[in-house]
């Protein structure tokens, strides 16, 4: 087993990969700056292991599961499994093992409606909500919590990366024509929708 896998983490982050830029570029650095020990799929899932056992291991070995709620999250089968498994360990929410974080407006499932969520739908709230999140995790907020200005700059950087990626994919599509692989077409469509928001 790899040494990069924590035996016990503070938080397992459950998110849809369509939101990975926000998670990796803003959420993860803010939590790590406060010395929060993270369990993240791209770092801690063992290559070649069954995904179900890796999700189970992540949930069992983390004090809490942070659910990044978006419309994309709610349509994912793996993310649904992650949050149902997390809630099964604390069905009455007495230990507060599941922390919902609302990143984009969406219809919150009934099973999560009874939990108080952190509202990250507006950049102006980032600093306040990050402080609330760190408090819920028992962590001390660093002096450089994600302020609206830092968040705006970071999100602008992420948008520029997405624009470049979209440009590359469209060039690829132009070269390949009708032979363009479906995954490329789907990514073009997803990026186009994300950049229109």
Secondary structure in CASP SS format (residue, H / E / C, confidence):
PFRMAT SS
TARGET T0000
AUTHOR 0000-0000-0000
METHOD secondary structure of the structure
MODEL  1
X C 1.00
X C 1.00
X C 1.00
X C 1.00
X C 1.00
X C 1.00
X C 1.00
X C 1.00
X E 1.00
X E 1.00
X E 1.00
X E 1.00
X E 1.00
X E 1.00
X C 1.00
X C 1.00
X H 1.00
X H 1.00
X H 1.00
X H 1.00
X H 1.00
X H 1.00
X H 1.00
X H 1.00
X H 1.00
X H 1.00
X H 1.00
X H 1.00
X H 1.00
X H 1.00
X H 1.00
X H 1.00
X H 1.00
X C 1.00
X C 1.00
X C 1.00
X C 1.00
X E 1.00
X E 1.00
X C 1.00
X H 1.00
X H 1.00
X H 1.00
X H 1.00
X C 1.00
X C 1.00
X C 1.00
X C 1.00
X C 1.00
X C 1.00
X H 1.00
X H 1.00
X H 1.00
X H 1.00
X H 1.00
X H 1.00
X H 1.00
X H 1.00
X H 1.00
X H 1.00
X C 1.00
X E 1.00
X E 1.00
X E 1.00
X E 1.00
X E 1.00
X E 1.00
X E 1.00
X E 1.00
X C 1.00
X H 1.00
X H 1.00
X H 1.00
X H 1.00
X H 1.00
X C 1.00
X H 1.00
X H 1.00
X H 1.00
X H 1.00
X H 1.00
X H 1.00
X H 1.00
X H 1.00
X H 1.00
X H 1.00
X H 1.00
X H 1.00
X C 1.00
X C 1.00
X C 1.00
X C 1.00
X C 1.00
X C 1.00
X C 1.00
X C 1.00
X C 1.00
X E 1.00
X E 1.00
X E 1.00
X E 1.00
X E 1.00
X C 1.00
X C 1.00
X C 1.00
X C 1.00
X C 1.00
X C 1.00
X C 1.00
X H 1.00
X H 1.00
X H 1.00
X H 1.00
X C 1.00
X C 1.00
X C 1.00
X C 1.00
X E 1.00
X E 1.00
X C 1.00
X C 1.00
X C 1.00
X H 1.00
X H 1.00
X H 1.00
X H 1.00
X H 1.00
X H 1.00
X H 1.00
X H 1.00
X H 1.00
X H 1.00
X H 1.00
X H 1.00
X H 1.00
X H 1.00
X C 1.00
X C 1.00
X C 1.00
X C 1.00
X C 1.00
X C 1.00
X C 1.00
X C 1.00
X C 1.00
X C 1.00
X C 1.00
X H 1.00
X H 1.00
X H 1.00
X H 1.00
X H 1.00
X H 1.00
X H 1.00
X H 1.00
X H 1.00
X H 1.00
X H 1.00
X H 1.00
X H 1.00
X H 1.00
X H 1.00
X H 1.00
X H 1.00
X H 1.00
X H 1.00
X H 1.00
X H 1.00
X H 1.00
X H 1.00
X H 1.00
X H 1.00
X H 1.00
X H 1.00
X H 1.00
X H 1.00
X H 1.00
X H 1.00
X H 1.00
X C 1.00
X C 1.00
X H 1.00
X H 1.00
X H 1.00
X H 1.00
X H 1.00
X H 1.00
X H 1.00
X H 1.00
X H 1.00
X H 1.00
X H 1.00
X H 1.00
X H 1.00
X H 1.00
X H 1.00
X C 1.00
END
